Amino acid sequence: MRLKTIGLAIAFGLVTVAGSANAETWRFGLEEIEGSVQYEYAKEFKERIEEESGGDITVQLLPYGKWGSSYSALYDAIQNGAIQIGFGSGFLGGTVPESQLMSLNFVMPEDELETAKALNSDTFLKSDAWQQSFRKRGLVPLAGLPEGYQVWTANKEIRSPEDMKNLHIRVMDNSLLRATYRAYGAAPITIAYGELYSALQQGQADANIQPVFAHEEMGFYEVQDYMIFANQSQFVGNVIGNLDWWEGLSEDQQKMVEQTTQELVQVGHDIQSQFNKERLDTIKDKGDIQIIELSDDERAKFEEKAKPVRDTYVNEVGERGQASLDALLEAIDENKGDSASQ
């Protein structure tokens, strides 16, 4: 395994020379480009870890493209230890099926800070079911970063499930997302992120789902007519680590990581809130896309269609999936209304 890890590190161009005998380099792989929400979060993590460790640890950030372009390559590299830490979002379902929990619609609270607190609470994050879902695959979940609401864009107005009938909407390669949008009546398709703009432009896809910052960052709003806010789900990046690396850390180092990720709950929320607000302003200023915000009654029709997909999730992933969902719902209940006092 050690030789395999070294080989992967060389293949990714990730071998570094430590500055001192005690120095360590932690490589942090991102699913997003430099300047993104994940990048700004990881930059904060890097600065805090390097300062707290007194320079004994260097965190090397590897944005999308620095490790390859296939998300599975990133997850494989974390599993094999070539990259120690990274983000895993909707695509992670192929590696950790239980992680598709993050893709269920109408589960998270509408308040985004409450979501961040619930995902990073001991009740959920350290629950046996959630931990074992990752540990069985050589990984360990370290934190959750909600990156803002998933927003629909389309070339038609969408206010009800009937409006989604046979709509070719692009979803990540995630069976729960496909099941969800089939429940809405759509015909979900999967297209590589880097090919999505041209696919929308050429009509290979009719609609798209992204956080606001991604719609702006990748220019998707330029080739769509409507942007629909249904507040059905939030895009969540799971911060994950290689299990052998994590278990090889000293107790003080593990505590340092846990303390840092807890400090970043509010920081991460502030980053994504600012990004999404600024990017939505940019979209409104630069584009002519029409903004639609669904009413409570309109949202309720989608929620009714989405609820049975919880059973689909449990049937697909088994008992750990149910236990993880139960732990998340408990954590949400514990944190309900907590952000109002901030």
C-alpha positions in Angstrom: 0.0 0.0 0.0 2.9 2.4 0.8 4.4 1.9 -2.7 1.0 2.3 -4.3 0.5 5.6 -2.4 3.9 6.9 -3.4 3.1 6.0 -7.0 -0.2 7.8 -7.0 1.4 10.8 -5.4 4.0 10.9 -8.2 1.3 10.4 -10.8 -0.6 13.4 -9.5 2.6 15.5 -9.2 2.0 15.8 -5.5 5.3 14.8 -4.0 6.7 17.6 -1.9 9.9 18.0 0.1 9.4 18.9 3.7 11.2 21.9 5.0 12.2 20.2 8.3 12.4 16.8 9.7 9.2 17.3 11.6 7.3 19.1 8.8 4.2 17.5 7.2 2.3 18.3 4.1 -1.4 17.7 3.9 -2.8 17.9 0.4 -6.4 19.2 0.2 -8.3 18.3 -3.0 -11.2 20.5 -4.1 -14.0 19.8 -6.4 -14.2 23.4 -7.4 -11.9 26.0 -9.0 -9.8 28.6 -7.3 -12.0 31.4 -6.0 -14.9 29.2 -5.3 -16.7 28.6 -2.0 -14.7 25.4 -1.4 -11.5 27.2 -2.2 -12.2 30.0 0.3 -13.2 27.5 3.0 -10.0 25.4 2.3 -7.9 28.6 2.4 -9.2 29.4 5.9 -8.6 25.9 7.0 -5.0 26.1 5.6 -4.2 29.3 7.4 -5.6 28.2 10.7 -3.9 24.7 10.6 -0.5 26.2 9.6 -0.7 28.8 12.3 -1.9 26.4 15.0 0.7 23.9 14.2 3.5 26.5 14.4 4.5 25.7 10.8 5.0 22.0 11.4 2.1 21.4 9.0 1.7 22.8 5.5 -1.7 22.5 3.8 -1.4 22.3 0.0 -4.6 23.3 -1.9 -5.4 21.4 -5.1 -8.4 23.1 -6.9 -10.3 21.3 -9.6 -7.9 20.5 -12.5 -4.8 20.2 -10.3 -5.6 16.5 -9.6 -7.5 15.7 -12.8 -11.0 16.3 -14.0 -12.9 13.1 -12.9 -14.3 13.4 -9.4 -13.9 9.7 -9.0 -10.1 10.2 -9.5 -10.2 12.7 -6.5 -12.0 10.2 -4.3 -9.7 7.4 -5.3 -6.7 9.5 -4.5 -8.1 10.3 -1.0 -8.9 6.6 -0.4 -5.4 5.6 -1.4 -3.7 8.4 0.6 -2.1 10.3 -2.3 -4.4 13.2 -1.2 -5.0 13.4 2.6 -8.2 15.6 2.7 -10.7 16.6 0.1 -14.3 17.5 -0.7 -17.0 15.0 -1.7 -20.4 16.2 -2.8 -23.2 14.6 -5.0 -20.7 12.5 -7.0 -19.5 10.9 -3.9 -22.5 8.6 -3.9 -20.6 6.1 -6.1 -18.0 5.7 -3.5 -20.0 6.2 -0.3 -23.7 5.4 -1.2 -24.9 6.6 2.2 -23.6 10.1 1.3 -26.5 10.5 -1.1 -28.4 11.5 2.0 -27.2 15.1 1.2 -29.1 14.9 -2.1 -32.6 14.3 -0.6 -34.9 17.2 -1.2 -36.9 18.9 1.6 -34.9 17.4 4.4 -32.6 20.3 5.5 -34.1 23.3 7.3 -34.7 26.4 5.3 -32.4 28.3 7.5 -28.9 27.7 6.0 -27.0 28.3 9.3 -29.2 25.8 11.0 -28.2 23.3 8.3 -24.5 24.0 8.8 -24.8 23.5 12.6 -26.8 20.3 12.2 -24.3 18.8 9.7 -21.3 19.6 12.0 -23.0 18.6 15.3 -21.8 15.5 17.2 -25.3 14.1 16.9 -24.9 13.7 13.2 -21.2 14.0 12.2 -20.0 11.6 14.9 -23.0 9.2 14.8 -21.9 5.7 14.3 -23.9 5.2 11.1 -22.4 8.2 9.4 -18.9 7.5 10.5 -19.0 3.8 9.5 -20.5 4.7 6.1 -17.2 6.4 5.3 -14.8 4.3 7.4 -15.9 1.1 5.6 -14.5 2.7 2.5 -11.2 3.9 3.9 -12.4 7.4 4.5 -13.5 9.6 7.5 -16.0 12.4 7.5 -14.6 15.6 9.1 -17.1 18.3 8.4 -20.0 19.4 6.2 -20.0 22.7 4.2 -23.4 23.8 2.9 -22.7 26.0 -0.2 -26.1 27.5 -0.7 -29.5 26.4 -2.1 -29.6 24.4 -5.3 -31.3 26.6 -7.8 -33.0 25.5 -11.0 -32.4 27.2 -14.3 -34.5 26.3 -17.4 -35.8 27.6 -20.7 -39.3 27.5 -19.5 -41.2 28.7 -16.4 -41.4 26.1 -13.6 -43.9 26.4 -10.8 -45.3 22.9 -10.4 -44.3 19.3 -11.1 -46.4 19.4 -14.2 -44.1 22.0 -15.6 -41.2 19.5 -15.2 -42.9 16.8 -17.2 -40.2 15.2 -19.5 -37.8 18.1 -18.8 -34.2 17.1 -19.7 -32.7 18.5 -16.5 -29.0 17.9 -15.8 -28.2 16.2 -12.5 -25.0 14.9 -11.0 -24.3 11.2 -11.4 -26.3 10.3 -8.4 -29.1 7.7 -8.3 -31.0 9.6 -5.6 -31.0 12.8 -7.6 -32.2 10.9 -10.7 -35.0 9.3 -8.6 -36.0 12.7 -7.1 -36.3 14.4 -10.5 -38.1 11.4 -12.0 -40.6 11.8 -9.1 -41.1 15.4 -10.2 -41.9 14.1 -13.7 -38.6 15.2 -15.3 -36.2 13.2 -17.5 -32.9 13.7 -15.6 -29.6 13.3 -17.6 -26.0 13.4 -16.5 -23.5 15.6 -18.3 -19.9 16.3 -17.2 -19.5 19.7 -15.4 -17.0 21.0 -17.9 -19.3 20.2 -20.9 -22.5 21.6 -19.3 -22.4 25.1 -20.7 -22.2 24.0 -24.3 -24.8 21.3 -23.7 -27.2 23.9 -22.4 -26.3 26.2 -25.2 -26.9 23.6 -27.9 -30.1 22.2 -26.3 -28.7 18.9 -25.2 -30.2 19.7 -21.8 -33.2 21.9 -21.1 -32.4 22.7 -17.4 -29.8 22.7 -14.8 -29.3 22.5 -11.0 -26.5 24.4 -9.2 -25.9 26.8 -6.3 -26.1 30.4 -7.4 -22.4 31.0 -7.3 -21.8 28.1 -9.7 -24.5 29.4 -12.1 -22.6 32.7 -12.2 -19.1 31.3 -12.1 -19.6 29.0 -15.1 -21.9 31.4 -17.0 -24.8 28.9 -17.1 -27.3 31.8 -16.6 -26.2 33.2 -20.0 -27.8 30.2 -21.8 -31.0 29.8 -19.8 -34.2 31.9 -19.6 -35.4 31.3 -16.0 -33.9 30.9 -12.6 -36.2 29.2 -10.1 -35.7 29.3 -6.3 -37.6 26.4 -4.7 -35.4 26.0 -1.6 -35.7 22.2 -2.1 -32.1 21.3 -1.1 -28.7 22.8 -0.3 -25.5 21.8 -2.1 -23.3 20.2 0.6 -19.6 19.6 0.3 -18.5 16.9 2.7 -14.9 17.4 4.0 -13.4 13.9 4.1 -10.0 12.5 5.0 -8.1 9.3 4.3 -8.7 6.9 7.2 -5.1 5.7 7.6 -3.9 9.3 7.6 -6.5 10.3 10.2 -5.7 7.4 12.5 -2.0 8.1 12.1 -2.4 11.7 13.5 -1.6 12.4 17.1 -4.5 13.1 19.5 -3.5 16.8 19.5 -3.5 16.9 15.7 -7.0 15.4 15.6 -8.2 17.8 18.1 -6.7 20.7 16.1 -8.6 19.6 13.0 -11.8 19.2 14.9 -11.5 22.6 16.6 -10.7 24.2 13.2 -13.7 22.7 11.4 -16.0 23.8 14.2 -14.6 27.3 14.0 -15.3 27.2 10.3 -19.0 26.4 10.6 -19.9 30.1 10.9 -17.1 31.1 8.6 -18.2 28.7 5.9 -21.8 29.9 6.2 -20.6 33.5 5.9 -18.5 32.7 2.8 -21.2 31.0 0.9 -23.8 33.6 1.9 -21.6 36.4 0.6 -20.6 34.5 -2.5 -24.2 33.6 -3.4 -25.5 37.2 -2.7 -22.8 38.8 -4.8 -23.1 36.3 -7.6 -26.9 36.7 -7.8 -26.4 40.5 -8.0 -24.0 39.9 -10.9 -26.4 37.6 -12.7 -29.2 40.2 -12.3 -26.9 43.0 -13.5 -25.3 41.2 -16.5 -28.0 38.9 -17.6 -31.7 39.1 -18.6 -32.7 35.8 -16.9 -36.1 35.9 -15.2 -36.0 35.2 -11.4 -38.9 33.1 -10.0 -39.4 32.4 -6.3 -41.9 29.6 -5.5 -44.6 30.3 -3.0 -45.1 27.9 0.0 -48.1 26.3 -1.8 -46.0 25.8 -4.9 -43.1 24.3 -2.9 -45.5 22.0 -1.1 -46.4 20.2 -4.3 -42.8 19.4 -5.0 -42.3 18.3 -1.4 -45.1 15.9 -1.6 -43.5 14.3 -4.7 -40.1 14.2 -3.0 -41.0 12.5 0.3 -41.3 8.9 -1.0 -37.7 9.2 -2.3 -36.5 8.9 1.4 -37.7 5.3 1.2 -35.9 4.9 -2.1 -32.7 6.1 -0.4 -33.1 3.6 2.6 -33.9 0.7 0.3 -30.9 1.4 -1.9 -28.3 1.9 0.9 -29.7 -0.1 3.8 -29.7 0.2 7.6 -26.8 2.7 7.8 -28.7 4.9 5.5 -31.8 4.9 7.7 -29.7 5.5 10.8 -27.8 8.3 9.2 -31.1 10.0 8.1 -32.5 9.5 11.7 -29.3 11.1 13.1 -29.6 14.1 10.7 -33.2 14.7 11.5 -32.4 14.6 15.2 -29.6 17.1 14.7 -31.9 19.3 12.7 -34.4 19.2 15.5 -31.8 20.0 18.1 -30.6 23.1 16.2 -34.0 24.4 15.2 -34.2 28.1 15.8 -30.6 28.2 17.1 -29.5 30.7 14.4 -32.1 33.3 15.5 -29.9 34.2 18.5 -26.8 34.8 16.4 
